[in-house]
């Protein structure tokens, strides 16, 4: 049995937590929200810290200090983040669904 099938997100070690990310980098894209409809639109503008080849943050441990508006997903309730893709392990697990991709 995989750890994500037996543990809640809040019970995972940092290593387990980080291994769930599939590296889609949608968290790092600048987004716009229509205030009337609350619809989210993704732009093609990405954070300056992203490595475009790996889709990983080049300053991950310092990201929230270097980019104050960076969202640290470990500190929030995932139900707030409807913009996360349906394949996001954090979104799936917080909704009580199975994580399909596993770890890398």
Secondary structure, DSSP 8 states (H G I E B T S, - for coil): --HHHHS-GGGS-HHHHHHT-----GGGEEEEE-TTT--EEEEEEE-TTEETTTTEETTGGGHHHHSTT---GGGS-GGG-TTS-TT-HHHHHHTT---SS---
